């Protein structure tokens, strides 16, 4: 007998059990207030995968004691739609509400969405749609105007950890999973609770003790290895770059000559010098990048052996140049922060607002198209607003 997946078993049954959606669930928040009023409304849940859109729809149907019909726009056809309408009519006669949940509603074309419209207008069907795409562009205007768009946020790492801890407790596996493993699963999840629970379930099936290595195996996300047959190739180019970094012109020219004599692709060497110009010289000599780029273009056009002269010219210039890694260091800090917080929502006021719906939600509020425009607001997402990437003294 097939076992129900962990993600399905861990679905919350009540709004009070929902994690990570404090902006739409809780005292005074939209979904809680809708339940309190006891009157279902048409909703469009907009948010990334694994954030609880289906779960929220099921909870609402349960709270309203409605007949819950769930279809996916990926697989549903005209007959499915007709069957839902027939079922809703029977429910109407029995004084029972019908809540239709359409997953990935953006996959329905205009004609398919139009088919629901008269039944939504008449109240025969209460529609709850779920989409990962912007409903302003993917849901027809008449349907959108009769629905309330609810933004379902990506789950924070803390929220994912809470979900994982509940699952571990439910599976009676607390002693089997290390804290670091749970933390790693949460990081890999990208704010997707379903993905996190799937990784946890597979990890538990792979080993009695789950650590970070088991998580990597379960998630299928491993670091790529190096080509061991290319040691000399990479050792020499490394020595070349480090010699330019250390401003040792003699050593840099020697390693350059070794590579050229060995038949190394001159474009590979030139490409590395373009990178070096930005990474190691950077702001100390903004002309270095232009020189290195011109070197690459010249090598492409001239060919060997004459390209050796162009490579040597550029090598000497880059080696003798002053060095500054501020922009490179800032970039690596930015990458590190982006990997630690890959799904933090962009502040509402910074977002583009091409539609009325998005403006009503506060997108782009306060923005101005003018030179030197600046608002005294956080440009970084709230969760990382205090992180500094660029040196203050710069």
C-alpha positions as CSV (number, residue, x, y, z in Angstrom):
1,X,0.0,0.0,0.0
2,X,1.4,3.4,-1.0
3,X,2.0,5.8,1.9
4,X,0.7,9.3,1.7
5,X,3.7,11.7,1.1
6,X,5.0,13.6,4.1
7,X,4.1,17.0,2.6
8,X,0.5,15.9,2.3
9,X,0.3,14.4,5.8
10,X,1.7,17.7,7.3
11,X,-0.8,20.0,5.7
12,X,-2.4,22.3,8.3
13,X,-6.1,21.7,8.9
14,X,-6.8,25.1,10.5
15,X,-5.7,28.6,9.9
16,X,-4.1,28.7,13.4
17,X,-1.7,25.9,12.2
18,X,-0.5,27.9,9.1
19,X,3.1,29.0,9.3
20,X,4.8,32.0,7.7
21,X,1.8,33.9,6.4
22,X,1.3,36.5,9.1
23,X,0.3,39.2,6.6
24,X,-2.9,37.3,5.6
25,X,-3.6,35.0,8.5
26,X,-4.1,36.2,12.1
27,X,-6.2,38.7,14.1
28,X,-7.4,41.4,11.8
29,X,-5.9,39.8,8.7
30,X,-7.9,39.1,5.5
31,X,-8.4,35.3,5.6
32,X,-9.1,35.2,9.3
33,X,-11.7,38.0,8.9
34,X,-13.3,36.3,5.9
35,X,-13.8,33.2,8.0
36,X,-15.2,35.2,11.0
37,X,-17.8,36.8,8.7
38,X,-18.8,33.4,7.5
39,X,-19.3,34.5,3.9
40,X,-17.1,33.0,1.2
41,X,-15.6,35.3,-1.3
42,X,-13.9,34.7,-4.6
43,X,-10.1,34.8,-4.1
44,X,-7.0,34.6,-6.3
45,X,-4.0,33.3,-4.3
46,X,-0.8,34.7,-5.9
47,X,2.5,33.3,-4.7
48,X,5.4,31.0,-5.4
49,X,5.2,27.1,-5.2
50,X,5.0,25.4,-1.8
51,X,3.8,28.4,0.1
52,X,0.4,27.0,1.1
53,X,-2.1,28.2,-1.6
54,X,-3.8,24.8,-1.9
55,X,-3.8,24.3,1.9
56,X,-5.4,27.7,2.5
57,X,-8.1,27.0,0.0
58,X,-8.9,23.6,1.7
59,X,-9.0,25.2,5.1
60,X,-11.4,27.9,3.9
61,X,-13.7,25.3,2.4
62,X,-13.7,23.3,5.6
63,X,-14.4,26.5,7.7
64,X,-17.4,27.3,5.5
65,X,-18.6,23.6,5.4
66,X,-18.7,23.9,1.7
67,X,-18.3,21.2,-1.0
68,X,-14.7,21.6,-2.1
69,X,-14.0,20.7,-5.7
70,X,-10.3,20.8,-6.8
71,X,-9.1,20.8,-10.4
72,X,-5.8,21.7,-12.1
73,X,-5.8,23.9,-15.1
74,X,-3.0,21.8,-16.5
75,X,-5.1,18.7,-16.9
76,X,-8.8,19.9,-16.7
77,X,-10.9,20.2,-19.9
78,X,-14.3,21.4,-20.9
79,X,-16.0,18.2,-19.5
80,X,-14.4,18.8,-16.1
81,X,-15.8,22.3,-16.1
82,X,-19.3,21.1,-17.0
83,X,-19.1,18.5,-14.3
84,X,-18.3,21.1,-11.7
85,X,-21.2,23.3,-12.8
86,X,-23.6,20.3,-12.6
87,X,-22.3,19.4,-9.2
88,X,-22.7,23.0,-8.0
89,X,-26.3,23.1,-9.2
90,X,-27.1,19.9,-7.1
91,X,-25.4,21.5,-4.1
92,X,-27.4,24.7,-4.6
93,X,-30.6,22.7,-4.3
94,X,-29.3,21.1,-1.1
95,X,-28.4,24.6,0.2
96,X,-24.7,23.7,0.2
97,X,-22.1,26.0,-1.1
98,X,-19.6,24.9,-3.7
99,X,-16.0,26.2,-3.6
100,X,-14.1,25.5,-6.7
101,X,-10.3,25.6,-6.4
102,X,-8.4,26.0,-9.7
103,X,-4.7,25.3,-9.3
104,X,-2.5,27.1,-11.8
105,X,-5.5,29.1,-13.0
106,X,-3.1,31.1,-15.3
107,X,-2.9,27.9,-17.5
108,X,-6.6,28.3,-18.5
109,X,-7.0,30.4,-21.7
110,X,-9.5,33.3,-21.9
111,X,-12.3,31.1,-23.2
112,X,-11.9,28.6,-20.4
113,X,-11.9,31.4,-17.8
114,X,-14.9,33.0,-19.4
115,X,-16.8,29.7,-18.9
116,X,-16.7,30.2,-15.1
117,X,-17.7,33.8,-15.2
118,X,-21.6,33.5,-15.2
119,X,-21.5,30.9,-12.4
120,X,-19.2,33.1,-10.3
121,X,-21.4,36.1,-11.0
122,X,-24.5,34.2,-10.0
123,X,-22.9,32.9,-6.8
124,X,-23.4,29.3,-7.9
125,X,-19.7,28.8,-7.5
126,X,-17.2,30.5,-5.2
127,X,-13.9,30.5,-7.0
128,X,-10.5,30.2,-5.4
129,X,-7.7,30.3,-8.0
130,X,-4.0,29.7,-7.3
131,X,-1.3,31.1,-9.6
132,X,2.4,31.6,-9.5
133,X,2.1,34.2,-12.3
134,X,1.0,37.8,-12.0
135,X,-2.9,37.7,-12.1
136,X,-2.9,41.2,-13.7
137,X,-1.7,39.6,-16.9
138,X,-2.9,36.0,-16.6
139,X,-6.5,36.3,-15.2
140,X,-9.2,37.9,-17.3
141,X,-10.3,41.3,-16.1
142,X,-14.0,40.4,-15.5
143,X,-13.0,37.5,-13.3
144,X,-10.3,39.5,-11.6
145,X,-12.7,42.3,-10.8
146,X,-15.0,39.9,-9.0
147,X,-12.2,38.4,-6.9
148,X,-9.9,39.5,-4.2
149,X,-6.2,39.0,-4.9
150,X,-4.3,37.7,-1.9
151,X,-0.5,37.7,-2.1
152,X,0.9,34.5,-0.5
153,X,4.5,35.2,0.5
154,X,7.5,32.9,0.1
155,X,8.2,31.2,3.4
156,X,11.2,32.5,5.4
157,X,13.9,30.2,6.5
158,X,12.5,30.3,10.0
159,X,9.1,29.3,8.8
160,X,10.5,26.4,6.8
161,X,12.4,25.3,9.9
162,X,9.2,25.4,11.9
163,X,7.5,23.2,9.3
164,X,10.5,20.8,9.3
165,X,10.5,20.5,13.1
166,X,6.9,19.7,13.2
167,X,7.4,17.0,10.6
168,X,10.4,15.5,12.5
169,X,8.3,15.4,15.7
170,X,5.3,13.9,13.9
171,X,7.6,11.2,12.4
172,X,9.2,10.6,15.8
173,X,12.6,11.2,14.1
174,X,14.1,13.9,16.3
175,X,17.1,11.8,17.2
176,X,17.7,10.8,13.6
177,X,18.1,14.3,12.1
178,X,20.8,16.8,13.1
179,X,20.1,20.5,13.5
180,X,22.6,21.3,10.8
181,X,20.8,18.9,8.4
182,X,17.4,20.7,9.0
183,X,19.1,24.0,8.6
184,X,20.6,22.9,5.3
185,X,17.2,21.6,4.0
186,X,15.7,24.9,4.9
187,X,18.4,26.8,3.0
188,X,18.0,24.5,-0.1
189,X,14.2,24.9,-0.1
190,X,14.0,28.4,-1.5
191,X,10.9,29.1,0.6
192,X,9.1,26.0,-0.7
193,X,7.7,24.0,2.2
194,X,6.6,21.1,-0.1
195,X,10.2,20.8,-1.5
196,X,11.6,20.9,2.0
197,X,9.4,18.2,3.3
198,X,10.1,16.1,0.2
199,X,13.8,16.4,0.8
200,X,13.4,15.5,4.5
201,X,11.3,12.5,3.7
202,X,13.8,11.2,1.1
203,X,16.7,11.8,3.5
204,X,15.0,9.8,6.2
205,X,14.5,6.9,3.8
206,X,18.2,7.0,2.8
207,X,19.9,6.8,6.2
208,X,19.2,6.1,9.9
209,X,21.1,9.3,10.8
210,X,20.5,12.3,8.6
211,X,23.4,14.8,8.3
212,X,24.3,17.4,5.6
213,X,25.8,14.8,3.3
214,X,22.6,12.8,3.3
215,X,20.6,16.0,2.6
216,X,22.8,16.7,-0.4
217,X,22.2,13.2,-1.7
218,X,18.5,13.5,-1.1
219,X,18.2,17.0,-2.7
220,X,20.4,16.0,-5.6
221,X,22.4,19.2,-5.3
222,X,26.0,18.4,-5.2
223,X,29.0,20.6,-5.8
224,X,30.6,19.8,-9.2
225,X,34.0,18.2,-9.1
226,X,37.2,19.4,-10.9
227,X,38.7,17.8,-13.9
228,X,41.8,16.1,-12.4
229,X,43.3,15.6,-15.9
230,X,43.7,19.4,-16.2
231,X,45.9,20.1,-13.3
232,X,48.8,21.6,-15.2
233,X,46.4,23.6,-17.3
234,X,44.8,25.2,-14.2
235,X,48.0,25.4,-12.2
236,X,49.7,27.4,-14.9
237,X,46.8,29.8,-15.5
238,X,46.6,30.2,-11.7
239,X,50.3,31.1,-11.4
240,X,49.8,33.6,-14.3
241,X,47.0,35.4,-12.6
242,X,48.6,35.4,-9.2
243,X,51.8,36.8,-10.7
244,X,49.9,39.7,-12.3
245,X,48.2,40.2,-8.9
246,X,51.5,40.4,-7.2
247,X,52.8,42.8,-9.9
248,X,55.6,40.4,-10.8
249,X,56.0,41.2,-14.5
250,X,58.8,38.6,-15.0
251,X,56.8,35.7,-13.6
252,X,53.6,36.8,-15.4
253,X,55.4,36.9,-18.7
254,X,57.1,33.5,-18.1
255,X,53.8,31.7,-17.3
256,X,52.2,33.5,-20.3
257,X,55.0,32.2,-22.6
258,X,54.7,28.7,-21.2
259,X,51.0,28.6,-22.0
260,X,51.5,30.0,-25.5
261,X,54.3,27.5,-26.2
262,X,52.1,24.6,-25.0
263,X,49.4,25.6,-27.5
264,X,46.9,27.1,-25.0
265,X,44.0,28.9,-26.7
266,X,45.0,32.6,-26.7
267,X,41.4,33.6,-26.3
268,X,41.3,31.6,-23.0
269,X,44.2,33.6,-21.7
270,X,42.8,36.9,-22.9
271,X,39.4,36.1,-21.4
272,X,41.1,35.5,-18.0
273,X,42.8,38.9,-18.3
274,X,39.5,40.6,-18.9
275,X,38.2,39.1,-15.6
276,X,41.5,40.1,-13.9
277,X,41.1,43.7,-15.0
278,X,37.8,44.0,-13.2
279,X,38.5,41.7,-10.2
280,X,42.0,42.8,-9.2
281,X,42.5,46.3,-10.8
282,X,38.9,47.5,-10.6
283,X,38.5,51.1,-9.5
284,X,42.3,51.7,-9.4
285,X,42.4,51.8,-13.1
286,X,39.1,51.9,-15.0
287,X,40.9,51.8,-18.3
288,X,42.3,48.3,-17.5
289,X,39.0,46.7,-18.5
290,X,38.9,48.5,-21.8
291,X,42.5,47.4,-22.5
292,X,41.8,43.8,-21.6
293,X,38.6,43.8,-23.7
294,X,40.5,45.3,-26.7
295,X,43.1,42.6,-26.2
296,X,40.5,39.8,-26.4
297,X,39.0,41.4,-29.6
298,X,42.5,41.8,-31.2
299,X,43.5,38.2,-30.4
300,X,40.3,37.0,-32.1
301,X,41.0,39.0,-35.2
302,X,44.8,38.6,-35.5
303,X,45.5,35.0,-34.5
304,X,48.8,33.4,-33.6
305,X,51.7,33.8,-33.5
306,X,51.3,37.7,-33.6
307,X,48.7,37.6,-30.8
308,X,51.5,36.7,-28.5
309,X,52.7,40.3,-28.7
310,X,49.2,41.6,-27.8
311,X,48.9,39.2,-24.9
312,X,52.4,40.3,-23.6
313,X,51.6,44.0,-24.0
314,X,48.4,43.6,-22.0
315,X,50.0,41.3,-19.4
316,X,52.7,43.9,-18.6
317,X,50.2,46.7,-18.4
318,X,47.9,44.8,-16.0
319,X,50.9,43.5,-13.9
320,X,52.2,47.1,-13.4
321,X,48.8,48.6,-12.7
322,X,47.7,49.6,-9.2
323,X,45.3,47.1,-7.7
324,X,42.0,47.6,-6.0
325,X,39.5,44.8,-5.1
326,X,36.8,46.9,-3.6
327,X,34.2,46.2,-6.3
328,X,35.1,42.5,-6.5
329,X,34.9,42.1,-2.7
330,X,31.6,43.9,-2.7
331,X,30.4,41.6,-5.5
332,X,31.3,38.4,-3.5
333,X,29.6,39.8,-0.4
334,X,26.5,40.5,-2.5
335,X,26.6,36.9,-3.9
336,X,26.9,35.5,-0.3
337,X,24.0,37.6,0.9
338,X,21.9,36.6,-2.2
339,X,22.6,32.9,-1.5
340,X,21.7,33.3,2.2
341,X,18.5,35.2,1.4
342,X,17.5,34.2,-2.1
343,X,13.8,34.7,-1.8
344,X,13.3,37.9,0.4
345,X,10.5,39.9,-1.1
346,X,11.5,43.2,-2.9
347,X,10.0,46.1,-0.9
348,X,6.6,46.9,-2.3
349,X,7.5,50.5,-3.0
350,X,10.4,49.5,-5.2
351,X,8.3,47.2,-7.4
352,X,7.1,48.0,-10.9
353,X,3.4,48.8,-11.0
354,X,2.1,48.5,-14.6
355,X,-1.5,47.6,-13.6
356,X,-4.2,49.1,-11.4
357,X,-4.2,46.0,-9.2
358,X,-0.6,46.3,-8.5
359,X,-0.9,50.1,-7.7
360,X,-3.8,49.3,-5.4
361,X,-1.5,46.8,-3.6
362,X,1.0,49.6,-3.0
363,X,3.5,48.7,-5.7
364,X,5.7,51.6,-6.7
365,X,4.2,54.0,-4.1
366,X,6.3,57.1,-3.8
367,X,8.6,56.4,-6.8
368,X,9.6,59.3,-9.0
369,X,11.3,59.4,-12.4
370,X,13.8,62.1,-11.8
371,X,17.6,62.5,-11.6
372,X,19.0,61.9,-8.1
373,X,15.7,60.5,-6.8
374,X,16.0,59.1,-3.3
375,X,13.5,58.1,-0.6
376,X,14.4,57.7,3.0
377,X,13.2,54.0,2.9
378,X,14.8,50.6,2.9
379,X,15.9,49.6,-0.6
380,X,17.0,46.2,0.6
381,X,14.3,43.6,1.7
382,X,13.3,44.1,5.3
383,X,14.9,40.9,6.6
384,X,18.4,42.0,5.4
385,X,18.0,45.8,5.5
386,X,21.0,46.3,7.8
387,X,23.5,44.3,5.8
388,X,26.4,46.3,4.3
389,X,28.0,45.2,1.1
390,X,30.0,48.3,0.1
391,X,32.6,49.7,2.4
392,X,31.3,52.8,4.2
393,X,34.5,54.7,3.6
394,X,34.1,54.3,-0.1
